[in-house]
Amino acid sequence: MKESVLMTEEQLITQAVNALIEKLGILEATRFFALKSDSKLDSVKWHQEWQAQLDKEAFFDEVFK
């Protein structure tokens, strides 16, 4: 069995960007990177809202069963 070696994050990003540019062209790849998802909340905002409604006692009881 062949051992796999993970790429560095920089290598992964570079290869992914190059693949998008190769398949989509520079203009469409740039548009893709600029896309925003209106249906998803910002993760920090989502986390703050989740924490605000959290029953901490019940949460800790569940986590530390």
N, C-alpha and C positions, 0 to 999 in steps of 0.2 A: 504494500500500500504506500502510495506517495505521500510524503509529508507536505502539508500546505503551509506557506508562509504568508502572513497577512501583510498587506501593503501599509505603509504609513498613511496617516490621514491626508497628508499633502499629496502623496501619489494617488490615492483614491479620488480626491477632489479633482486633480489634474486630469486623470483618465476619464472621469465622468463628464467634466466640462468639454473635453475634446470629443467625446462620443456624441454629446448633444450637438455640438457645432458641426460635426461631420454629417450627422443625420438630418439636422434641421436647418443648417446654415446659421451664420452669425446673427442675422436679424431675428429669426424665430427663437433661437437659443436665448438671446438677450431678452426677448419678450417673455419667455418661460421663466427666467430668473426674476423678472420684475412682477410676476403674477402675485396677487394677494388673494387669499381665500376669505371671502366675506362670511362664509358659513361657520368658520372656526373662530373661537375667542382667542385672544392673546393668552398664552399659557400662564403668564403671571397673573393676569386678571382672573382667569378661570380658577387658579389655585387659591387666590384670595377669596373668591366667592365660595369655593368649596370649604375652605377653613372657617368662614363666617358661619356656615350652617352646620358645621361638624359638632356632633355630640362627642366631646373628647373622651369622656369616661367610657362610653360604649366602644369607641374606636380603639382605645388602649386595651380594653378587655378582650376585644376580638384579636388584636395583634399579638398580645402576650398570653394567649390561652395556654 
